[in-house]
Amino acid sequence: MIVNSTRLRGEYSRLAEVCRESGEPIFITHNGEDDTVLMSAGSFKSLTERMKLAASILEAEGSRLAGSKTYTIDEISEEMIKIIDATT
């Protein structure tokens, strides 16, 4: 949804409710130009968590390509079992 800043001032409560219910952002224009984005706090948190995860994956892939040690699923499973056994 795209709305202008004048409409935002007059309908903030309703627009915020639309964001919360739909999970979708609302793009705000000012003088016909893109200006800001209104989104629910939950959607923002989810977006930032996905961005952090993507950055971590990209960093890990960069390390792998640079020659860092990698592990098989079996090696990770063995290590997890050792950790669990050590804590019980």
N, C-alpha and C positions, 0 to 999 in steps of 0.2 A: 504494500500500500504506500502511496506517496501523498503527502499532504503539505500544504504551505504553512509557514510559521504562524500566520494569523489564525488559521483553523486550529492549530495546536493550542494556542492560548485559550481559545474558547471551549475546546473539547478535550482538554488533557485527561480528565478522569475516564472518559469513555474510550479514548485512544489507548490509554495505559491498560485498561481492561481488555481491549482487543489484543494487545501484545501478550498479556498474561495468558489469555485463553487460547490463542492461536500458536503461541511460541514463535511467531514470525516478527521480524522488525518492521518498523514504519519509517520510511525515509522522509525527512523533513526538508522542504525547500525554503529558501529565502530569496525574494526578488527573482524567482524563477530559476535559481541555481541550487544545486545540491548543497546542503549545509550540515545536517546532523542525522543521526539515526537513533530512534527511540526503540528500546527493546526491554523486555522484562529482565529482572535481576537473575532469574533462573536460567534464561536463555543465554545471558552474558556469561554466567559462570560455566555453563556447559561448553560454550564456544571457547573460552579461555582454557578449559581443561583439555579439549580436543587439540587446541593449538600447542599446548605444552607437550602432550603425548606425541604429536607429529614431530615436534622439535627433538624430543628424546629419541624417537625412531631414526630420524635423519642423522643425529649425532652418532648413534650406535652404528648405523650403516657406514658412515664416514670412517669410524674407527675400524670397522671390519675391512673396508677397502684399503685402509692404510696398513693392514697387516696385524691388527690386534688379535689376541687369542680368541678363538670361538669355541663353543661347547656344543656337543650333541645333546639331544633330548635325554638320552640314557645317562650321560654324565651329569646333567642338571638334576635328573630324578634321583640319582645316587646321592648327590650332595644334599638334596632336600630331605631324603630319608635320614642321613647322618644328623642333620640339624634337628629334625623332629625327635629322633632317638635320644639325642643329647639333652633335650629339654624335658623329656618324660621320665 
